[in-house]
Each structure stands twice: as structure tokens, then as C-alpha cells.
Amino acid sequence: MLRSKLKILIAHKEVAEGRKITYETLAAEAQLAKNTVNRLAENKTDRIDFATLDKLCRYFDCALGDLLEYVPEPKAARVTKRK
């Protein structure tokens, strides 16, 4: 499962710049839809466009791995298909 690290990036940028950054602020400054930012930050999205990833990497001046992390699902949650 992929998990967003957007909240962490926002927190780091707030400290670095000494200002509050809301999802609305981020959306406006990165030229993204507020709903896109909210769903990504709250891990409530099933897909994300390359253009969105590009805008976020540019906004935070970060690598793709700084935005997302892979978290393996517990073995009990995995479904094994048999032929």
C-alpha cells in the first residue's frame, strides 16, 4: 500500500518558512484542486496523476520518495489467488 507523506512535508515547510500552510494554501500555491490535496493528505485517494506529483515535488523541492512511501500490508490482509 502507498501512503502519502504530504502532512509531514507541510509541517516541515511551515517550520522552514515560519507560516501556516493549509490545504487550501497549498492547493492555490501549487495550482492544484483543494479536493486533490485533501484526499492525498488524508490517504483517501486511489490514484494520482504524474502532473500532480510533479507540481508537489516542485512546490516542496523534493523527490518523489519524499511524497509517498510503500507500506507492506499485513500478511492476514493479503489475498492469495490459487489456480
C-alpha positions, -999 to 999 in steps of 0.1 A, spaced: 0 0 0 12 35 -7 9 62 19 12 99 15 38 119 35 22 152 25 13 162 61 50 158 71 61 179 41 36 206 50 48 206 86 85 209 76 77 238 52 57 256 79 87 255 102 111 265 75 90 294 63 75 304 97 40 304 84 8 282 85 2 263 53 -34 250 50 -45 225 23 -62 255 7 -30 275 7 -10 245 -7 -36 240 -34 -35 276 -45 2 279 -45 9 246 -62 -20 251 -87 -39 220 -76 -75 214 -67 -83 217 -30 -100 183 -31 -69 167 -47 -47 180 -19 -71 170 9 -77 135 -4 -39 129 -9 -30 143 26 -57 121 42 -47 90 22 -82 88 6 -72 85 -30 -68 55 -53 -47 72 -79 -26 103 -86 -16 119 -119 20 125 -128 12 162 -133 1 164 -97 32 146 -84 53 170 -105 36 200 -90 40 188 -55 77 179 -60 83 213 -74 63 230 -46 82 212 -18 115 210 -38 116 173 -30 120 139 -47 90 116 -54 101 93 -25 96 122 -1 59 124 -11 50 87 -9 61 57 10 54 20 4 40 2 35 35 -36 31 1 -49 41 0 -74 69 0 -110 56 -35 -115 70 -48 -87 48 -33 -101 16 -54 -123 -7 -36 -152 -23 -51 -164 -55 -49 -201 -64 -52 -216 -98 
